[in-house]
Amino acid sequence: MNTQYKKGVLELCVLSLLTRHDCYGYEIAEYLSTRIDIADGTVYPILRKLKSDGLVTTYLSEASGGPPRKYYSLTKLGENSFAAERSAYLTFAKAIESILEEETK
Amino acid sequence: MTKAEYLEQLKRELNRLDVGDTEEIIFEYEQHFAFKLADGHSEEEIAAALGPPAAIAAQFAADGSKRATGKSGKKAVLIVWLTLLGIPEALLDLAFAAFGVVVFAASAAFGTAGACLIMRLNIAGLIPSMPYPGAILLGVCLLALAVLFFVLGIYCFAFLRQFIRASVRWRKNVLSEAALPLLPASPQFSPKKRRVLRTVLLVSLAAFGILFVVGYAVLALQAGALEFWHVYGWFV
């Protein structure tokens, strides 16, 4: 599958996961790589980009008996951006789907 | 590729592409390895699943956020401020440490005086003479005081240690974006240790109070005077 258009959608997936609860990096990487065929390592650059865009923030939390974990949390900007991007994507995906379905008829 | 090799390559590529905060990025990948290793994967497997380091580094570089140059100046100012703030703080710590040493020294002195009284040792005539039953009571009373001061000394240094740790943590937080939870300034003992310390403190305090009163009463009765020290000629 073409990786070029997968990348943009991955950001949306990360934001979607974070609307549910704060996650640490590995949790997000695992969640995505088990559902979508991507290299595990590609999730971290996405997280960093989301952070530098101000859509997520990070905080360290000390897990019992281990190194502190870096948690990612959605900002207000991230929430708003996700809501808008989500509906835009769903509309777009539906349109594409209908086009592709027509083609095969 | 092993974990060490992978991280080394990734670091090199990130530096080559001038991506900032390499430590923070490497930290994420280290954590990834740690979690995967705990799940029973081999280092080679994990490295292969992550994808080639060069490709990952390129992705970091493509997503922008180059090394923030404007920030370093701000950081230097912060470091100067923190250092200036550190001077009175260090002096305070030093004074507190000295206080702790004095408390321990007092504990040792009380202990020695108490032992001398009990064992009827009069080193260089420093211990005032008094009849024996009263002397034992006051000797034990002094030993209780020694224990009391010893525990206070322990509290002193525990407080100092925690204060320094909290201050270091706070400094780290100010200097880096990653905010670790702040530490409380009061000493954190384990519940068991706290119980033991509190019990010893209370028992020694009670023993000191009771024995002091009883010892005083016994000596006053023996001397037949409330101000018994005149009878034994302490202050002549």
Contacts between the chains, C-beta under 8 A, distances in Angstrom:
chain1	res1	chain2	res2	distance
A	24	B	31	7.7
A	25	B	28	4.9
A	25	B	31	6.4
A	25	B	32	7.1
A	26	B	31	5.8
A	26	B	32	5.5
A	26	B	35	4.5
A	29	B	32	6.4
A	30	B	35	7.9
A	33	B	49	7.5
A	39	B	49	6.8
A	39	B	50	6.2
A	39	B	51	3.1
A	39	B	55	7.6
A	39	B	56	7.8
A	40	B	32	6.9
A	40	B	46	7.7
A	40	B	49	4.7
A	40	B	50	4.8
A	40	B	51	7.0
A	41	B	29	7.2
A	41	B	32	7.8
A	41	B	49	7.9
A	41	B	50	3.6
A	41	B	51	4.4
A	41	B	55	7.9
A	41	B	56	4.5
A	42	B	51	6.3
A	42	B	56	7.0
A	42	B	59	6.2
A	44	B	25	6.9
A	44	B	28	5.0
A	44	B	29	6.9
A	44	B	32	7.7
A	44	B	56	7.5
A	45	B	56	6.6
A	45	B	59	4.0
A	45	B	60	4.8
A	45	B	62	8.0
A	45	B	63	5.5
A	46	B	63	7.7
A	47	B	28	7.7
A	48	B	25	7.0
A	48	B	60	6.5
A	48	B	63	6.5
A	48	B	65	6.7
A	49	B	63	3.9
A	49	B	64	7.3
A	49	B	65	7.1
A	52	B	63	7.4
A	52	B	64	6.7
A	52	B	65	3.9
A	58	B	177	7.5
A	58	B	178	6.6
A	59	B	178	7.3
A	59	B	179	5.4
A	60	B	178	4.9
A	60	B	179	6.6
A	60	B	180	5.1
A	60	B	181	7.9
A	61	B	181	7.2
A	62	B	180	7.2
A	62	B	181	6.6
A	67	B	31	7.2
A	67	B	34	7.7
A	68	B	180	6.3
A	69	B	31	7.2
A	70	B	27	7.3
A	70	B	28	6.9
A	70	B	31	7.5
A	70	B	178	6.8
